């Protein structure tokens, strides 16, 4: 099957969510027939724009033979991930202004809808005819001036334009206007990616890329790489993406972090453990929940999805997880054809997958990874009508879904997404994995819920992205997402589908907020995911190699934090304020907490304000000697800033959530102001010093082990606010 992904979507009779708007594609008609009958659309805009920058866009919709009378509508829509800025109609001189002009004798209004009812073209301008009957050839003009463009780079930007002659739920899709490209912006920083493990004499590839402020890979001259104990070859340009690939050979054992310097930027790679001989087990970085492309509710082709995961994000395994209710029989055949083309054992594993996606009350989202080819689709629902409907019955609720899939060769990952997994239903024989972080949020509450229920938990993290950047994504304008993606580390005997699958079922895995932190935990020599019993002391051994300074190690018994060790020396001259937590449990929108606020300083001054943990350009802090103003948002993560201040200065902190007065002395005492919600808080402390350790080896002994079975696990927090969560070791006494 060589049809473009977009044509496979349009091959459906209609697309839409039950009881909401339905887009009739009319792919059975030729373009000339559609243009004559339904009308046409022209879009006046550049064919190439830069991510996040503003552009003028003018739509001209010309009426065809189909009459549009009172109550008829025209809709200009764009897909779920395209985070065009919200439009306004109040101030023509301000950015993002929308204005519509109707034909003579026709009245109505144009309404911007942040969330319309055409799935997955959720965002739209709805042009509503109140009176008058436009004639064939009449034109509607809709202009959007200084409109801030989507923040992710893609070759597949487009608008869907449809007419609704009767004012019902049925929309007729016009012939699409030409697609446009979104290019990355200027470099903002460097990223260098190395494998987690190696041995002396082994060859490997280190990938280096620049990214713009919105996380898009962007061109840069090849940086210079340097590291003792590593022989570094000449860079080779990735043929498809702006990434430099450096062949390296490990020449000495140890933990290596490679320095990259170029165009005024510098970075260190993630740590690589190099041993004298090949290790029996290696850590592999990847993402079983890498997101979805245009065949789901995302952007870009499926081919791009796998290539980007491998070549840009440097993943070693990935899956696509389009919501099953979008996946027609033809689309599933396409997924089954494309996926194995990217699967290369020892290099990159492409797992066949799809997300079972009912509403939470019926079971919630569950990532299904197939361990062999699977021609059948057992969907939760169908947001489409095929010309020849698939006779395979749907599985609408978790009980019947799990009953059927327990008999299949599958691996399931449970998570918080658009429809968080309902943990009331659980099949441990196929569901070993629980996702703690994705671009939706850091959802520790979900992990805690699973542990409280007594489930055996393998911890993962992923992208769950829709912007076509699996393994290397950001939040954009927080239209659909909140934070940068997470990653999963799995310890396996080899990079084969079966070996990695077996490691996941053994729960030899952990998740991070995207930083490739190396973490090993053991009890009695047994690794994360193990189960053991005995009456002796419970000593949890932890070794960690960070990507920056390691600030804190937290030790848990089930969901109880039994010890927290702060590993940093304080900078006695620098203060830090952090905002964290979520508004409530649930989806990305439910968890998002806005922390816009201000602090006023009296009895002294502040200076040298530096951001901590910022996720995107929407996070800002501006300051002068007497005050600081910020615009921040968290979703289970935390962020804030550090600053210098005079001793004994008084600081008034004001946000919509929590306000208080403190002095610089309070920062020395490490104060936390709880603010309701889900772990919502403002934290005051001294900032960590610059000599925070990158490597940590510790042993924690439970001072009061309890009878029964308990899950022992560790959370690592770095000074840049990146975190890692290990899978528990289960101990019975």
N, C-alpha and C positions, 0 to 999 in steps of 0.2 A: 504494500500500500504506500503510494508516494504522494497522496493528496496532502496539501498543507493542513496543519492543525486547525486553522480557522475554517477551512472548508468542511472539515468533519463536523464542526459545531453547527454550521449552517445547513448541513444535510438533514438535520431534524426537521420535522414538520413545524414544530414550535418548541420554544424554550421558555421555561418560567416556573416559578414556585407555585404550588397548588393554592388556588383561591386568590392569587395575585396576578400581576400583569404577565401576559404571555406574548412573546415575540414570534410572529409567523415569518419564517425565513424565505419562503417561496423559491427555493433553489430549483424547483422543477421548471421555473420559467427562465427564459433567457434574459440577460441584462436589458436589451432593447425593449422587451415586453414589459419588464418591471418599470423601466423609466417612463414608458408611455402611460401605463396604467396608474402607477402609484406616485409618480413625480420624481424629482431629483434633488440632490443636495450638493452644493459646492462650498468648500471651506477655504477661506483666504487666510493663510498663515504660512510661516516659513516651513519648508519640508524638513528642516533640521533645527532643533533648539537645544539649549544647554539646560541640564537638570537643575531645577529650582529657580531658574531665571524667569523674568516676566516677558510676556509676548502678547501681541494683539491678535485676536482670533475673531473672524467674522463668518457667520454661517448664512448661506442664502438657500432657502428651501423653496423650490418651485413646484406648484401644484400640478398634478397630472390629471388623468381622466376621472379618477375616483373623487367624488364630491366631498368637500369638507364643509359642513354646515354648523349651525349652533351646537355647542357642546363638543365639537371635534377638537382633537389635540394633536400637537406635534411634539415629539420628544427628542432632544439631543442628549445622548447618554454616553457615559464612559465607565469602564470596568472598575470593579472593586479596588484594585491596588493603585489606580492612577490618582494620586493625591494632588490634583489641581486645588489651588486655594479656594476657600469658600467665597462665593460671589456676593456682591452687595449692590443695591439699587438706590441707596440714599445719596451718595456723593459722587457725581460724575467726575470730579477732579481727583478722586482717590483711587488707589489700585483696586483691581479685581471688580471693576464696575460692569454691570450687565444692563443692556438696554435693548429693547425689541421694537421693530417697526412693522406694522401690519399693512396689508394692501388697502387701497382706498375702499371705504365702505365696510371695513371689517374692524371690529373692536375685540379686545381681549386683554390678556396679561401674560407675561412670562415669569415663571416662578422657579427660582433655584431650589432644588431639593438635595440636601446633603445625603439623604437616604431615601431613595425612591423604591418602587415596588417591582422593578425589572431586575431579576436575578440572572446573571451576575453583573449586569450593567447598573449598579446600584445608585450612582450619582448622576444627576441630570438637570437639564433646564426644560421645564414643562411649559409649553406654549399652549394656552387655553383660549379657544375662540368663544367669545360671549355672544356675538351677534354678527350677522352678515354671512354671505356665502362667497368665498373666493372662487374665482373662475380658473379654469385650466390655463396655465401660464402665469398666473399671479404669483408673486414671491413674497416670502416673509424674510426679514433680515434681523439677525440676532448678533449683537456685537459684545465682545468681552474685552475690555481694554486693560492693559497692564496686568494681565492675568498671570499669576505666579504658577509656573509649570510644574509637572510632576518631578519628583526628586530622584527617580532612578533612571539609569541609562537603559535604553531598549531600542531595537529596530522596529518594534511592533506597536507603536502608538497609533490609536485610531479612535474615532467617534462612531457610535451606532446612532443612526437617525431613523425614526419610525413615525408613522402616522396612525391615528386612531379615529377613523371617520365617525364612529358611533358613540364615542365617549365611554366605551366599555373596557373590559380587561384585555381585549385583543388588539394587538399592535401589528402593523404591517411594516416590515423592515425595508427601507429603501436600499438601493445599491450603495455600498460603502464608498465614501470618499477615499482618496489615496491615503495610505498610512504615512506616518511621519516618524522621524528618528529623534531620540533624545540622547544627547552626548554627555559624557561626564564633564565635570568642571575642572578647575585647576587643582593640582596636588595639594593635599592638606597634611599628609603624613605618609610614612613608609610602613609596610608590613612584610616581614620575612617569615616564611613557613618552612620548618624542617621536620623530618620524621621524629617520632618519640624515641625510637631505639635504633641502634646500629652496633656494628662490631668492627674491630680494626681490620682494615683492608676492604671493607664493603663499600660499594659505590651507592650513591643516593642522589636525589634531586632536591635542591633548595629553591623555593619559589619566592620571588620578591616582586611586590607591586606597590605602586602609589595609589592612594585613594583620595577622592575629594571629600568635602565636608559631609556629604550625604552617603558615604561608604561605597561610591562607585569606583571601580578600577579605572585608572586614568593614565595616559602615556607619560613616561619619564625616561630620561637617558639611563643606561644601565648603571646602577649603583656599584660602589666598590665594596667587596666583601672581605672580611678578615676574621680569622679565629685560629689560635694556636691549637695544634692537634688535628687540623683539618686541611686537606689539600683541595683547593678551590679552582675549578676550571673556568674557561671563558663562558660568559653568558650566552644563552641562545634565546631568541625572541619566540614566545609562544605565537604560533601562526594565527590564532583566532582572537586572542584577547591581549590587552596591554600588560603582560606579565613576563618577567625575565626568569629563565630557568637556568640554574647553575649546577653543573655536575660537580659533586664533591666526593672525596674519599676520606673516610675516617682513618687517621694515622696514629692516634693515641687514645687510650681509654680515658674515661672521665665523663663529666657532664659538660657539654659544649653549648654555648650560646653564640651564634655568629653575628658579628657586627656588620650592618649595612649602612653606607653613607652615600648620599647623592643628592644633587640639586638643592643643597641647603637643609636636607632632612637626614635623620639618622634613626636607627632602631636596632634592637637586638631580636634575634629569632627566639622562638620558644626553645626550651631546653631539649637536648638530645642526650640520652644515656648511651655511652659507647663502652662496650665490654671487649675483652680480649678475643672471645669467640662468640659465635652466634648464640643468642639467648634462646632458651627453650620456649619462653613466652614473650610476646611483644605487645606493646600498647599500640593500637591503631585508632586514628582519629576519624570520625565520620558522623553521619546524621541519618537515622532511620526515618526521620520526620522532616525531610529537607524541603517540603512544601509542594506547591503545585504550579503548573504553567497554564497556558491559555485553555487547555482542555479541561481545566477545572475553573476556579474563579480567579486565576492568576494571570500573569503576562509572560509572553515569550513562548517559544516552541519547546516541546519535550526534548528534542535534540540539544537545544541550548541548555536546558536544565541540567542534564548529565554532564555536558562538556564544561559548564561553568563550575559545577561542584568539583570536578576533577582538576581542571586547569587553573582556575582562579582561587577557589577556596582551599585547594590542596587537600580535599577529603580523600580518604581511602575506601570509604563505602558510603552509599547514599541510596535513597529510594525516592520515588515520586508518590505523593499521597493526595491526588485529586479527590475531592468529595465524591463519593460514589453516585450521588444523585445527579451529577453532571455527565456521567460516563455512559455513553451509548455503546451498543455492540461494536460499531465501527471504531469508536475511540478506543475501546478496550483492546481490539485487535491491533490498533496502532501502538498502544503501550506495550503489548506483548512482542511486537516486532522491533521497536526501537530499543527497549531496555537491554536485551542480551547483546546488542551491538556494542554497548559500552562496558560490558562485564569482562574483565581481564584478571584472572586470578593472579595474585602476587603483586598486582599494581593498583587496580581499582575495581571494587565490587558494585555492580548496579543491581539492586534488588527490585524484583517485580512487586508492586504494591498498589494499594488503593485504600482510602479511608472510608470505613463504614460510618455514616454520619447522620444518625437520627437526632432528634431533639433530646436534651438531657433527661427529660422525664421518661423517655423510651430507651435510654441506655447511654446516650452521648457518644461523642467521637471516639473511635478506636482505630489506630493505624494497623492495617493488616499487611504483613510482609509474607509473600508466598515463597516457599523454598523450592518450588518447581513450577513449570509452566501451568497456568490455570486458565482454560478457555471460558469458564463460567463466570458470570457476575451475579452475586447474590447481594442486591442493593438494599439500602434502608428505604429508598424512595426514588422517584424519577421526576426530575425537573425538566422533562422533555417528552415529546412524542416522536417516536421513530416511524419511518414509512412502513417498516415491517417490525412490529414490537418484539422484543426479546421475550421468548416464552418462559425463561427461567424465573421462578417466583421470587418476589422480594421477601426479605426478612426484616420486618419493620421494628421489632422490639428485641431487646437484649436476650431474653430467655430463649427464644427460638434461634436467634443468631448464634449464641454461644453453643447451644445444643448441636447445631449443624457443624460449626467450625471446630469444635473440639475433636472432630473426627478427621480434620484436614491437617496437612503438613504446613503449618503457618506459625508465625511469630507475631504477637500483638504488643503494641505500645499504647498505654493509656495516658491521657493528657488533658490539659486545660486549653481549649481552643474556642472556636465559635459556639460549640455546644459541649461544655466540659463533660468528661466521662462521669457517668453515674456509678459510683463504686458500690452501690447496693448489689450490683451484679458483677460477678468476677469468676473467671475460669482459670485457676492458677496453672493448669497444665498447658495453656497456650498464651497466658498473659503474665509474663514475668517482669514486664518493664513499666515504669512509671516516670513520666517526664516532669521535671522540676522547673525547667526554664525554657522559654522560647521567645520569639519576638513579641508574643502576647504579653508576657510578664514573667517575673520570678514568682513561682507559685508554691512556696514551701508549705502552705496550708494544705495543698493537695497531697504532698508527700506525707505530711503528718496524719492526714485522714486515713491513708492507706495503712500506715504503721499502726495506728490506733485500732484498726479493724483486725489486726493480726495477720495481715497479708505478708507474704514473702516479697520483698521489694527489691527490684533491680533498678537503680537510678539512671535515668538518661536525661539529656537536654538536646534541643534541636533548634531548627529555624522556624518551621511551620510558616514559611514565607509565601508571599504572592507576587513579589516584585521581580522574580526571575534571578535571584541571587542566592541560591541554596548554599548554606555554610558561610556566607559572607554578606549578611544583610543588616540593615538598620531599620529604624522606626519610621523614616520619612517624616512627614508632617503630623504624625500620630493620628492619621485618619482611620487606619485599621490596626495599627500596631503601636507598641510602646517603647521597646528596647531593642538593642542589638541581639543577634541570634546566639543561642547556646551551641555547644558541641558535646558529643559523647565519646568517651574513651573506653575501649574494650580490650581486655587482655586475652589474647588467643594464641594458639600454637602456630597458626599460619594465616595468611590473608586469602582464605577460601570461603565460599559461602557457608559450607557446612561447619568449618572450624569456628567462624565468627558466630554463627547461629548457636552452636553448642556453648560458646562462652556467654552469650546472652542468657540462655536458659539456666546457666550456672550462676548468673548475676555477677560475673566478673567484669563489672563496668562501673562507670561513674559519669556524672554530668558536670559541666562547667557553664559559666555565663559567656563562653566564647574564647576565653584565654586557655591556651594549651598547657595548663598546669599539670605536672606529673605528681600523682598521689598514689602511694601504696599503703594499705593498712593490713595488719595481720593480728590474729590472736592464736597463740600456740603454733605459729608458723603457717596457719591457714589464711587464705586471702579473702577479700571482700566477697560476699555472697555465700560464704561457707556456713555450715551448720555443725555445731559441736556440743558436747555435753561433758560435765565433770564437776567436781567439787573444789578444785583448786582456785587460786587467784585468777582474776580476769585482767590480763595485761594487754592493752591495745597498743600495738607498735605502729607508729606513723612516720613515714618519710615523705617529704614533699620538695619538689623543685618548682619554684614559681617563675612566672614571666616578669614579675617585678617583686618588690619587697613583700614578704609574708607578714601580715599584721597580727593575725589571730587564728588560733586553732580551737574549735569548739567540739567537745566530746558529748555525745548523746547516748542515753539508754532509753530506747523507744523514743518518745517525744520529749523526754526530760533532759534539759541541758544540765549535766552533772559537773562539768568543769569547763571554764573558758580561760585560755592562756593567751595573754597579750604578749607578743614576741618582740615588740619594737621598743626602742628608746624614744622618749619624747623630745621634740624640739621645743625647748623652753621659751623660745621667742616667737613661736608661730601657733596660731589658734585655728581650730577647725569646727565648722558647723555642718552637720549632715541632716538631710531630710529623707525619710524612708517610709516604706510600707505601702499598703494598698487601701483604697477607699472601701472595698468590700470584696468578698470572694466572687469568682465568676469569670466572665469573658474579659477581653482586653479593655473594652469600654468600662465595664464594671470596676475593674481593678485600678484604672487610671486615677491618680490623685494629683491635682494641680496644687502647687506650693508657691504660687506667686506671693511675694512679700517684700518686706523692707526691714532693715535694722538701722536705728539711729544711735549715734555714739555721742556721749557727753563725758566730760572729764578726761578727755584724751582724743587721740586720732587713730585711724587705721590706714594701712597702706599695703601695697603688693598683694592684691587679692588674686588667688589662683584657683581655677575650677578643679573639682574632683568628681570623677565618675559621670561627666556629662555624656549624653547619648546622641545628641543631634544638635544642629544649629538653633533649634527653638529653645534650647537651654542656654540662658544667658545670665550674667551677673555684671552689673556696672557699679562703680564705687567712686567716691571721693573721700576726703579725709574724715568726713563726719557721718557718712552714711553708705549703705549699699542697698541696691535694689536687684531683685532676681526674678526670673521666670523659669520655674522648674516643674517637672512632673515625674512622679515615680509610679511604679507598678510592682511592688514587692522588692525592688532594688533600692539602693540609696545613692544620693548624690549631694553635693554641696560645694563648699569652697574653704580655702584656708586664707589667713591674712595675718599681717603683723599688727600689733596694737600696743599702745602705751599701757604700762601697768596701772591697775586700779581703774581702768576706764569702765563706765557704765554703758550697757548695751540694751536697747529696747528692741526686741524681736517681735514682728507683727506679721501674721498670715491670717487667712480666712479660717484656718483650722485651729491654730494655737498661737497665743501671744503671751509674752512674759518679759520681765526685766531681769537682767543678770549683770554680773561683773566679770572681768577677765579672770578673777580668782575662781569662779565657777568652772571655767574650762579646765583648770588644773585638777578639779575633783571629778571630772568625767561625769557630767550630769546628763540624764535622759528625761525628756519631757514627753510622756505618753500622750497620744492624741486620738485614742479610739480607733475605729476602723479595724484593719487587719495589720497588726504590728506597726501601726502608724505612729511616727515619733519624730522628735527633733533631738539630735544628740550633740552635745557640746564636749569637746576634748582638746587637749593639745595635739598638734599635728605630729605624725611620725617623723623621726629624723631621716636624713638621707641615707644612713648606713643600715637600713632595715635589711635583715638577711634574706637572700634568695633561696637558701636551702635550709630545711628544718628536719631533724630526726628527733622524735620524742617517744616516750612510753608513758601511757596513762594506765594506772591501776585503779580499778573500781574500789573505792574505800568501803563500800557497803553493798556487796552484791546480793541480789534478792533471789529467793527461790522462784522457780518457774522459768519460762523462756522469755528472753529479752533480745532486742535488736540493738547492737552497738555500732555506731557509725560516727563519721567525722565531717565537719564542715570547715573548709579553709576560706579565709578572707584575706585578700591582698590589700595593699595600701591604695591601689587604684579602684578598689571596691569590687573587683572581680571575685567570684566565689567558685568553689568546687564542693560537691556533695558526694560522698562515697556511698556505695551500696552497703547495707548493714551486714554484719556477721551475727548470726543467730546463736545464742548461747543458752543452753538448758542446764539448770542446776536442780 
